[in-house]
């Protein structure tokens, strides 16, 4: 990523004043890989949220760009700045507003189509999201560039001592477990996973458990899945997992289940595969293009199909061995250096235009 004359681009970093989630991680990974001196960050002096953050972005940020190309990396950006590249990770507010806060969804349903049509380029993470953008916003095909995400280098197979240490620190009831990362958003589909587990757990060895990380307590699980009066047997909720334990938790799992029904990209399956863990995913949205033939794909709305996929992964050792090798190879195709290089190229092309 070198040029004879070093350009400098402005970056809208207001999201870095908020707690770290997936979009913030994306931005941080790319910022540290951009050419030295190649970007100038612009952010509000104080942490802003909600309407105040959007007001700053629409009213103050345009005055601070000084005509330089602006990169807005988190689904949003100022409508007044046409010399801009915006990264749109998904179009959930347009496709599924019912999953979101009403005012949040309404704002993005208004903003996203107008912003996509006005800016110089749109970066998105997957062909799936590009197709949804073309269909829902009317943006021209040649303006939307797909730049896949990367997998952090810390997600690699771990030795037995590292895995056992994580198992003990998290208080897991067994070292033979299927892992799921499950927030309580409806699209993450935790309810159907739990129902599928209820179908199969009796037929599995007694030391095999389902471990769900990210769920914040049984009461919230039951609120999200009211049909379940209690968790099925042999389900363990870890709550939030510290970042330093996550690679070992992935690597120690017999299998990883990610039955999300809607993802703009979906990093967790790639992280699991990079850790050497056979993976089960839903066959909707971007997940099939992310995992390719390196994971088992099932209909995420079909509880029997989920149950069958889980059962196959747990009982079929040869399948797990084959998927481990395929998964490691597939995950190796995605890295943040490549994402940063492709993103920089899009910024250069937009600036030249």
C-alpha positions in Angstrom: 0.0 0.0 0.0 2.6 2.6 -1.0 2.3 5.5 -3.4 4.8 8.1 -4.7 2.8 10.9 -3.2 1.3 10.1 0.1 -2.4 11.0 0.1 -4.2 11.9 3.4 -7.8 11.0 4.0 -10.1 12.0 6.7 -11.7 9.3 8.8 -15.0 9.7 10.7 -14.1 8.0 14.0 -17.0 9.1 16.2 -17.9 5.4 16.9 -14.6 5.0 18.8 -16.1 7.1 21.6 -18.6 4.3 22.2 -18.0 0.8 23.8 -16.1 -1.6 21.6 -18.3 -3.8 19.4 -17.8 -5.4 16.0 -17.9 -2.2 14.0 -15.4 -0.5 16.3 -13.1 -3.6 16.0 -13.3 -3.4 12.2 -12.2 0.3 12.2 -9.4 -0.3 14.7 -8.0 -3.2 12.8 -7.9 -1.1 9.6 -6.6 2.1 11.1 -3.5 0.3 12.4 -2.8 -1.0 9.0 -3.2 2.2 7.0 0.0 3.9 5.7 1.7 6.0 8.3 0.3 9.6 8.1 -2.3 8.5 5.5 -5.3 9.2 7.6 -6.5 12.0 9.8 -9.1 11.0 12.4 -12.1 13.3 13.1 -14.2 12.7 16.2 -16.3 14.8 18.6 -14.4 16.1 21.7 -16.8 14.2 24.0 -18.4 10.8 23.8 -21.8 11.3 22.1 -24.7 8.8 21.6 -28.1 8.8 20.0 -29.5 11.9 18.4 -26.6 14.1 19.6 -24.1 11.8 17.8 -26.0 11.9 14.6 -26.5 15.7 14.9 -22.7 16.1 15.2 -22.1 13.9 12.2 -24.6 15.7 10.0 -23.9 19.3 11.1 -20.3 19.6 12.5 -18.4 16.9 10.7 -18.9 18.4 7.2 -17.3 21.6 8.4 -14.2 19.7 9.6 -13.4 17.8 6.4 -11.8 20.7 4.5 -12.6 19.2 1.1 -10.5 16.1 1.8 -12.0 12.7 1.0 -13.9 11.4 4.0 -14.2 7.7 5.0 -17.1 6.9 7.2 -16.7 3.2 8.3 -19.9 2.5 10.3 -23.1 2.5 8.2 -23.6 6.2 8.6 -22.1 9.5 7.4 -22.9 13.1 6.7 -25.3 13.6 3.8 -23.7 17.0 2.9 -20.3 15.4 2.0 -20.4 13.8 -1.4 -16.6 13.3 -1.5 -17.0 10.4 0.8 -16.6 6.6 1.0 -19.0 4.9 3.4 -18.8 1.4 4.7 -22.3 -0.2 5.1 -22.0 -3.5 6.9 -25.7 -4.5 6.5 -29.1 -3.2 5.9 -31.0 -4.6 8.8 -32.9 -1.4 9.4 -34.4 -1.7 5.9 -34.8 -5.5 5.8 -35.9 -6.1 9.4 -36.8 -2.9 11.2 -38.9 -5.0 13.6 -35.7 -6.2 15.2 -34.6 -2.7 16.2 -35.5 0.3 18.2 -38.3 2.1 16.3 -36.5 5.5 16.1 -33.1 3.9 15.2 -34.7 1.9 12.4 -36.6 4.9 11.1 -33.5 7.1 11.0 -31.4 4.5 9.0 -34.3 3.7 6.7 -34.2 7.4 5.8 -30.5 7.8 5.8 -29.0 4.7 4.1 -30.6 5.0 0.6 -29.8 8.8 0.4 -26.3 8.3 1.6 -25.5 5.4 -0.7 -26.6 7.3 -3.7 -24.8 10.6 -2.8 -21.3 9.4 -1.8 -18.4 8.5 -4.2 -18.1 4.8 -3.2 -19.8 2.3 -0.9 -17.8 -0.5 0.7 -19.6 -3.5 2.0 -18.5 -6.8 3.6 -20.2 -9.4 1.4 -21.9 -10.0 -2.0 -25.1 -10.6 0.0 -25.1 -7.1 1.5 -24.2 -5.6 -1.9 -27.2 -7.3 -3.5 -29.5 -6.0 -0.7 -28.1 -2.5 -1.1 -28.6 -2.5 -4.9 -32.2 -3.7 -4.4 -33.2 -1.4 -1.5 -31.3 1.9 -2.2 -31.1 2.2 -6.0 -27.3 2.8 -5.8 -25.5 2.0 -9.0 -23.7 -1.4 -9.1 -20.2 0.0 -10.0 -20.2 2.2 -6.9 -20.5 -0.6 -4.4 -17.3 -2.5 -3.7 -17.2 -5.8 -1.7 -14.2 -5.9 0.7 -14.5 -9.0 3.0 -13.4 -8.8 6.6 -10.4 -10.4 8.2 -9.8 -12.9 11.0 -7.6 -11.9 13.9 -4.3 -13.8 14.0 -4.9 -14.8 17.6 -7.6 -17.3 16.5 -5.5 -20.4 15.9 -5.5 -24.0 17.2 -4.5 -24.0 20.9 -2.5 -26.6 22.9 -4.3 -28.7 25.5 -3.0 -26.6 28.5 -4.4 -23.4 27.1 -7.8 -25.0 26.5 -7.9 -26.6 29.9 -7.0 -23.3 31.6 -9.9 -21.6 29.8 -12.3 -24.4 30.7 -11.3 -24.0 34.4 -11.5 -20.2 34.5 -14.9 -20.2 32.9 -16.2 -23.0 35.2 -17.3 -25.2 32.3 -18.9 -28.5 33.4 -16.9 -30.5 30.8 -14.2 -30.2 28.2 -16.4 -31.9 25.6 -18.8 -29.2 24.4 -20.5 -27.6 21.5 -20.0 -23.8 21.5 -22.4 -21.1 20.5 -21.9 -17.4 20.7 -25.4 -16.1 21.3 -26.6 -12.6 22.0 -30.3 -12.2 22.5 -31.0 -10.5 19.2 -33.8 -12.3 17.4 -31.6 -12.8 14.3 -29.0 -14.8 16.3 -31.7 -17.6 16.6 -30.7 -18.8 20.1 -34.2 -20.1 20.7 -34.2 -22.6 17.8 -30.7 -23.8 18.8 -31.9 -24.6 22.3 -35.0 -26.4 21.0 -32.8 -28.4 18.7 -30.5 -29.3 21.6 -33.6 -30.5 23.5 -34.3 -32.9 20.7 -30.9 -34.6 20.6 -29.2 -34.3 24.0 -30.6 -37.7 25.3 -28.9 -39.5 22.3 -25.5 -37.9 23.1 -22.8 -39.1 25.5 -23.5 -37.7 29.0 -20.4 -35.6 29.1 -21.2 -33.6 26.0 -22.8 -30.2 26.8 -23.9 -27.1 24.9 -22.0 -24.0 26.0 -23.6 -20.6 25.1 -21.4 -17.6 25.5 -22.7 -14.0 25.4 -26.2 -14.7 26.9 -26.5 -12.6 30.0 -28.5 -14.9 32.2 -31.3 -17.4 32.3 -34.1 -14.9 32.9 -33.2 -13.1 29.7 -33.0 -16.4 27.8 -36.5 -17.4 28.9 -37.8 -13.9 28.1 -36.4 -14.3 24.6 -37.6 -17.9 24.3 -40.9 -18.0 26.3 -41.8 -21.5 25.1 -38.9 -22.8 27.3 -39.9 -22.9 31.0 -36.3 -24.0 31.8 -33.1 -24.5 30.0 -32.7 -27.9 28.5 -30.4 -30.2 30.4 -26.6 -29.9 29.8 -26.7 -26.3 28.6 -24.2 -24.0 30.3 -24.3 -20.2 30.0 -20.9 -18.5 30.4 -22.2 -14.9 30.2 -19.6 -12.5 28.8 -16.3 -14.1 27.9 -13.1 -12.1 28.3 -11.2 -11.5 25.0 -8.1 -13.3 26.2 -10.1 -16.5 26.9 -12.1 -16.5 23.6 -9.4 -18.2 21.3 -9.1 -21.1 23.7 -12.8 -21.4 24.1 -13.2 -21.7 20.4 -10.3 -24.1 19.9 -11.5 -26.4 22.7 -14.9 -26.9 21.3 -15.9 -30.2 19.5 -18.0 -28.0 17.2 -19.3 -24.5 16.8 -22.9 -23.6 16.1 -23.9 -20.3 14.5 -27.5 -20.4 13.4 -28.0 -16.7 12.7 -30.7 -15.9 10.2 -29.2 -12.6 9.0 -25.6 -11.5 8.9 -23.9 -8.8 6.8 -20.8 -11.0 7.1 -20.5 -13.1 10.2 -17.0 -13.3 11.7 -17.6 -15.9 14.5 -17.8 -18.9 12.1 -14.5 -17.8 10.5 -12.9 -17.3 13.9 -14.0 -20.8 14.9 -12.7 -22.3 11.7 -9.4 -20.5 12.1 -9.2 -22.1 15.6 -9.6 -25.6 14.1 -13.2 -26.1 15.2 -15.7 -27.8 12.9 -18.6 -25.4 12.3 -22.4 -25.5 11.7 -24.1 -22.4 10.2 -27.4 -21.3 8.9 -27.7 -21.3 5.1 -29.1 -17.7 4.9 -27.7 -14.2 4.1 -23.9 -13.9 3.8 -23.0 -17.1 5.8 -22.8 -19.5 2.8 -20.4 -17.2 0.9 -18.2 -16.8 4.0 -17.8 -20.4 5.0 -18.0 -22.0 1.5 -17.9 -25.8 1.6 -15.8 -25.7 4.9 -18.8 -25.9 7.2 -22.1 -27.8 7.6 -25.0 -25.6 6.4 -28.6 -26.1 7.5 -31.9 -24.2 7.3 -31.8 -22.0 10.5 -35.6 -22.0 10.7 -35.8 -25.8 10.7 -35.3 -27.2 14.3 -35.0 -30.8 13.0 -32.4 -29.8 10.5 -30.4 -28.0 13.2 -30.7 -31.0 15.5 -29.5 -33.3 12.7 -26.5 -31.1 11.9 -25.5 -30.9 15.5 -25.8 -34.7 15.9 -23.7 -35.3 12.8 -20.9 -33.0 14.0 -20.8 -34.5 17.5 -21.0 -38.2 16.5 -19.0 -38.3 13.2 -15.3 -38.0 14.0 -14.3 -38.3 10.3 -16.6 -35.4 9.4 -15.0 -33.3 12.1 -11.5 -34.1 10.9 -12.4 -33.2 7.3 -14.1 -29.9 8.3 -11.2 -29.0 10.6 -8.8 -29.1 7.6 -11.2 -27.4 5.2 -12.0 -24.7 7.9 -8.4 -23.9 8.5 -7.8 -23.5 4.8 -10.9 -21.4 4.3 -10.2 -19.1 7.2 -6.7 -18.5 6.0 -8.1 -16.7 2.9 -9.4 -13.9 5.2 -7.0 -11.5 6.9 -7.0 -7.9 8.0 -4.0 -6.9 5.9 -5.8 -7.9 2.8 -8.9 -6.0 4.0 -6.9 -2.9 4.7 -5.1 -3.0 1.3 -8.4 -3.3 -0.6 -10.0 -0.6 1.5 -7.1 1.8 0.8 -7.4 1.1 -2.9 -11.1 2.1 -2.8 -10.1 5.3 -1.0 -7.5 6.1 -3.7 -9.9 5.4 -6.5 -12.6 7.6 -4.9 -10.1 10.4 -4.4 -8.9 10.3 -8.0 -12.5 10.6 -9.2 
